[in-house]
Amino acid sequence: MKKGECSLNRWFHLISALLLVFASITPVFAAVPGVSEEMPSAAKGIVAVSHPLAAEVGKTILAEGGNAVDAAAGIQLALNVVEPMMSGIGGGGFMMIYLKEKNEIKVIDSREMAPQKATPDLFLDENGKPIPWFQRHTSGNAVGVPGTLKGVEYALEQYGTMPLSQVIDPAITYARDGFKVNWSMEQYIAENIEKLQQYGTAAEVFIPDGKPLQEGDLLVQPDLAKTFSLIKEKGSDALYNGEIGEALVAEVQKRGGVMTTDDLQQYQVKEREPVRGMYRGYEVVSMSPPSSGGLTVLQILKLMEGYNVEKMGVNSPEYLHRLIEAMHLAYADRAMYMADEDFYPVPKTGLIDDEYIKQRQELIHPRIANANVQAGDPWKYEPDGENKKKRASVQEENPIGQTTHFSVIDQWGNMVSYTTTIEQVFGTGIMVPGYGFMLNNEMTDFDAEPGGVNQVEPGKRPRSSMSPTMALKDGQPFMAVGSPGGPTIITSVAQTIINVIDHKLPIQKAIETPRIYSSSYPNVRWEAGIEQDVILDLMSRGHVFEEQPQDIGNVQAVLFDYETGKMYGGADNTREGTVLGVDAVSFVQPEPDAPALWNPSELQLKVNGARYPFAEGQLVLQDGTVWAAAAQLELALGIESNRFAKLETTVNGDVFLPVRKVAETLGYKVGWDQADQAVLLEKEQSPVSENEVQKAYQEDVYKITN
């Protein structure tokens, strides 16, 4: 060997050795998305829950050697005490369990069921018209046969390591000794005073002496403590075959319901096969019918998979427009086809078939909202689909419910994603006298009008939106996620997954990023933080945003990096979301500050009846002419920049355009509402032909072409 070669060889070995040393002292970074370098991690178990006391129960059970199912059972029972307006033994839910040793995912369905005497016309009045929702949702007929307690007991017996009599102890203590009301509970009580007072019993607990409980007050629930003590002694039989159930049925019948003790005795927990689909190389596993949640989440994801979402950017108008259109397509199919699969077949394969998704994607115009979204025909993509085809009437849009969700990982890598509910906040408002728990109003998740696949029928489970979900990499779950929020659950889960996988956000940022919800044209619900210019842009495309933002969902998620063994969590701040690790990680979400919004202009601009969000100073009245800030008016009306440069003027150093002249040039009728100080623009929207939509779709610069 020559001298130069020898020297070079020594340098090569020295550099290799240094690289090995450096690798040995450099921490291995996450192999899964949703994690950033600064995120704290645990290694012996972690929980993400909407209330710190319930989270503490889960953490303690994990620390004592319990597995994820044991912790989930304890958390759920504790939530019945500390978050009684959202879930409890008077309701139902879906628990998704990952068994690490077997590498299997199980789903436990403890959804409420319709009583045997329930009929398709249950919610019709004497004239055959639907009883108004606000009237029917607090009636005895709104109460479905509850399943949560049976579901918890079943999960423990099949997949847990601790008995029900042990994991219920913390809930008994909280109910007997009391706990301090938090800001979240104060808010929900204040918003539901009339409902709680309707039947009296619940008001005695939450509005004692006519005064709604406030943050810091001690809430003691002796009747609920008695109920849970009976369950500790006798198991679920205390409810389904005992005195608790007899009291429940008596109260339901007193409030006009048809439930009997036989309905309780015949209630069945079922294990279901989850629905599965691929997204950007990751497998997404979610809840199957009777929930519409999983399939609709998968449909939205698959529709968005056809676009370069990362390139569009987080909450850009380009991204949100396509997302809204994807939501409309998926929700149209949801209303048409999804219900309890024990009663009617659901085209589970067809709804997420690649060819069907491609066909639906071609209905998305990159600039114009589709004003006439219809359900597709996924049965074409099902084996023997034509012989199974069923149709459904579109469900009316009920007020958004709540619910609760939490996620758990234990020290062995088992995971639980659990969504559980009594539907609306405080359910029906009916509390079982002497036993202290609220009853659900899940029967209102059925269609009020008979004839569709989701009509009321004896023993049937109403269509749900609950979407406990897991995301897998290389065949192993790395994320457990879910949310409350009625039909908004679906969009909250889908957006969180997109934020993690496409936008590459850490899980906490993915949860806190403002969300939208839109189930049908044209209305869009939105969270504070969506920018004004983005809303103006989207409204120019035909979407109508609500005038004020509202919270959407309450996502709780955990992540497991199976290569490093590290565990992470994220918690929503719309309640007192909490992440606790057994050995490390502890944070509780404080009450959020009031959202910082732009001050609305006193002058208004309304287009086809919808008020556009102009800020103070962006609309001015001078000498009888209304001027609008040029940049915002161009966004609002979809005008190319500088098209009306000749009409521009300067006001306080900013460029403005005359609204009337611009609008009339664009073909709008222009009016003035003196009372509201509003410029009124009206223009009939010309329908876009199918060929035009398909051509625009093919030319979409964000469309991914393989």
C-alpha positions, 0 to 999 in steps of 0.5 A: 500500500502506498503512503498516500493510500495508507494516510487516506485509509486512516482518515476514513476509519477515523471519520467512520469512528467519529460518526459512530460515536456521534450517532451513539450520543445523538438522540434518535428522532421520531419515526412517526409524524406528529412529533417535534424535537421539543415535545416532552415524552413518556415511556410508561403510559400516557393519557389525553382526556378532557378533564384533569381528574379523569386523566389522573384516574387513568394515569394512576391505573396505568402506574399501578400496572393496569393496561390501556383498557383498565385505564379507559374504563376508569376514565369513563366512569370518572367522566360520568362524575366530573363531566356528567353533561357529556357522557355516562352510564345513561349513554353509549359509545364506541371503544377501539382497542389495539392489542400490541401482543397480537397486533390486532384492533378490536372495536366494542360497540356499546351504542344505544338501541331503540326500544322494542316498542319504538316505531318509524313514526315515533317522532311524527305528530298527529298530522304526520309532520316531524315534531320540532327537534327542540321539543322531541329531544327532551322527551322520554322517546328521545332516550335510547337503551343505554350501553356504556356500562355494559360496554365498559364491563365487557371490555374489562372482562375480555381485554382488561386486567382489573375488575369493574369493582376496582376501576370504579372506586375513584369515580365513587370517591369523586361523587361522594366527596365532591370536586370543584366545578371548572370553567368548562362545566360552569359554561355548559350549565349556564347555557342549559339552565332551561333544559336542566330545570324542565324536569327538576331533578337535574336542577337540584344538582346543577342549579341548587336553590336556583343558582347555577354552579360556578367555577370553584363551587363544590359539586357533591353527587350522593345519588350518583355515589350510591349508584356507582356503589351498587354497580361496584357490588353487583356489576352491570346487573344493578342497571340492566336487571336491577333497581337502577334500571327500574328507576330509569324505565319509570322516569322514561315512561313518566316523560312519555317514552316507551322503554321497558325493563325488557329493553334493558335486559335484552341490550347487547354489546357487539364487537365490530370490524373497523373500517380501513383505508389508506392515506398517503401510505398510512393506514387509517382504521376507524369506526364502522356502522352503525357509525357513519364516522369512520367511512366519512372520515376515510372518504374526506381523506381519500378525496383530499389525497388527490391534491398536493395539500402540503403545497396549498398550505395550512388553512389557505383558501385553496386548501379550505375550498377543496376541503369544504367541497370534499366534506359536501360530497362525503356528507351527501353519501353519509345521509344517503347510505349510512345506518345500522348495518344490522338492518340495512347493507352499507356500501363500505367498499364502494364508498372508498373505492379508488374509482368511485373516489376519482369520479367524485373528485371530478365534481370539485371545481377549483374556484366555484362551490358546487351548489347542487351536491348529490349522493353518488352511487357507490353500489356500482363498486360493491359485489352484487351491489345492485341487488343490495341497493337501498336509498335513504331520505336526507337527515335534517340538520340537528343542532350540534351535539357534544360527547367526549373522547379520550385516548390511552397508551399503556407501557406495553404499547396497547392503545385505546381510542374511546368516544362516548356520549349522551348526545346533546349537552346534558342529553335529554335533561332527564336525570334518573331520580335518586340515582343521579345520572343523565339520560341520552337523547340518542333516538334523535339521531334517527331520521324523524321522517320514516322511509330511509335506512336510518328510520326508527326501528325496534332494536336498531342503533341510530346512525352516529358520527363518533369516530374513534380512529387509529393511524398506522405506519408499517402495520402498527398504530402510532396515533389514537385520535377522536373528538366529540361534536356530533357530525363535526366529529368527522371533520375534526378527526379528518383535519387533525390527521391531515394536519399531522400527515400533510402539513407535518404539524406536531400533534398539539399544533395539529389539534389547536389549528383552527377547524372548519365544518360544512356538511352541505352547501353553502354554510360553513362553521369556523373557529377563530383564527381563520384569517379574514382574507381567507374567508373573503376569498372563500365567500367569493367562491360561493361559500357562506361563513357564519358571522361569528366563529364557534368552537368545533370539537374537542380532540384528544390524541396520543402518539406512540413511536414504536421504534423509540418507545416514546409516547406523546399526547395532545389536548384540546383547549375547548375544555380543560384538556389534559395530557398525563404521562406515568413517568413524565409529561403533564399539562392541563389546558387553561381556559382560553382567552377570548378570541382576537377577532377583527372589529367589524365595520359598522357599514356592511356589504351583503352579497346575495344576503350573506354578510361579508366580514369587512373590518373597521375602516375597510368600508367608508361612506364619503359624499354618498358613495361607499368605498371598500378597501381595494384588496378586500373587495377584490377578494370578496368579489373574486376580482383580478388584482388591479382590474379596476385600477382607474377607479381607485382612490386613497383614503388615509393612505390606503387604496379604496374602490367604489363599491357600486361602480365595481359591482355594477360593472360585474353585473350585480344589482346594487341596493342600500339598506338604510336600517342596517347601513348595508350595501346589498349586492344581488346576482343570480349565479349561472350554473356551471356545466358538468363539462366545465367542472371536469375541465377545471378539475383536470386543469387544477394546478394542485391536482396530483397526477400519477 
